[in-house]
Amino acid sequence: MEKTSARKKYRTAIAFGKDMIAPCGMNCGSCLGYMRIENHCPGCRSDGDPKPSYCRDCIVINCDLLRETESGFCYDCPKFPCRRLKSLDKRYSTRYGTSFFDNLAMIKEKGMDRFLAFETERRTCPQCGSTTCIHRPACFECGFTYVIQSNNRYKQK
């Protein structure tokens, strides 16, 4: 079930599933491209809807070594962590307070179900309960502004 915001620009009630977790550890369900209604991206692992060029051309999702892994995640790659993943992790850690290395470690060590529960808690607005976007510091539904702290808890700005 996906609820859309009052302005009908974004999906804001997203139930995260395994198919939404990209090989790099990104939760596509919290991505602005996935949450957008117009020019919606179906996620890295989807064969559906047309993907934006930055997703179609992604080095990670198109990696030949990734296709050979049993899990389908970068942590099983012989070149882990590759230069591309290091760059992505640095950018997302700095800009958005999310580490793909931490995500991948949790998936590998604690399992997908635990990671999805963690993501659901981390990406739920504490004020209205809507799904929040990794790329924006405010809830699309209620406008609650936040930063995610190192303990992965929201702190109001």
N, C-alpha and C positions, 0 to 999 in steps of 0.2 A: 504494500500500500504506500503510495507516495502522495503527500499533500503538497500543494503548490502555494506559494506565497500570495498575499492579497494582490500584489501587482502582477502576478502571473508571469514572473520572470524566472523564478527558480523553484525547483523541487526542494521541499524542506522537511519531508518525513520519509526518510530512506532507511529501509531495513538492510543492513550490510550483510553480504553473503560472500562466500569463498571466491566466487567468480569475479568479485569486484576488487580483489587484491592483486595488484600488478606484480610481476616477477621481481621488481626492485623493492617491493614492500609498501608502495604507495596504495592507499585506500582510494580507489577511483570514485567511490560513493561520496567522498567528501571533497572531491575536486570541483572547481568552478565549472569546468567543461561538462562534467556529468550532471551537475545540479541545474545548469541552464536548461530552459525549455526550448528556446530558439537556438539553433545550431548545436543541439544536444550531442555530446559524445557518449557512446554506449559503454566506454571503458576499454582498457587495454586488451583484455582477454576476449572481448566480444567480436564475433564475426558479423554482427548485425549492423544496423545503420551506418552510414558513411562516417568515418572517423576524420577529425581534423588532420591536416597534413603533419603537424608536429607529433601526433600519435602514430600515424601510419609510418612515418619515417624514423621513429624512435630506435636508437641503436640497441637499447636493452631488449625490447620486445621482438626485434628482428635478429637477435644474436643467435648464430648457429650453435654455439656452445650451450646456450640455454635450452635449446630444443633437445639436446642430448641428456639433460638432467632428469632424474626420476621425479623430483618434486615439482619442477617447473618454476623454481625460485632461484634467484641468483646465489643464494648461500651454498648451493650444490655445485656451482661452477668451478672448474679448476683455476680460473683466473680471478676468483673472488678475493678481494674486491677490485674490480677493474677501474680504470681511470674515469670512465663515464659515471659509474655508480658513486665513486668518491666525490665527483663534482656535484652530482644531484644531491647527495647527502649533505654536503657542505652548504649548498644553497638553501635547502629546505630546513636544515638545522638553524641556520642564521636568520632566514627571513620568516619562517613559519613555526619554529620551535618543535619540529618533528624530524627525527632521525630515522632514515630508512634502515641503517645498520641495526638500530634498536628494534625496529619493527621486525626485521628479518630474524634477529636473534630470538625474539619472543615467539614468532611462528615456529621456528625450528625447535626451541627448547620446551615451550609450553603448549604448543599446538594451535591450530587454526581457530578452534572454538574459543579458547581463552583470548586470543588476539582479537577476534570479532567482538567479544564482550567488552574488552578494553577499549576498542575503537568506538563502540556504541556509547560507552560512558564518556569518553574523551570528547566525542563530537556531538554531544547533546547539550543544547543551551540550558544552563541552570535556571534561567528565568522562565522560559516558555516551553521547553522540551523539544523544540525543533532541531533538526540536523543542522550543524554549523559547517561552514566551508573552511577548509584548510587555508585557502588563499585570501580570506577576508577576515578582518578583526571585529566584525559585527554580525549579529544574527540577522538573517534576511527577514524573519518574521516580526520580531519585537524590537530590533535595534540595539539590543544589549551589546555593549562593546567589551571586549575582553582581550587578554593575552593568556596563552597557555604557559604556565610556569614549568620549571624543570621537573616538578613532581607530577606533571601532566594534569594539573587541576587548573580550572579557570580562575582568573583574577580580574575583577572589573577594572577597566581603565579609568 
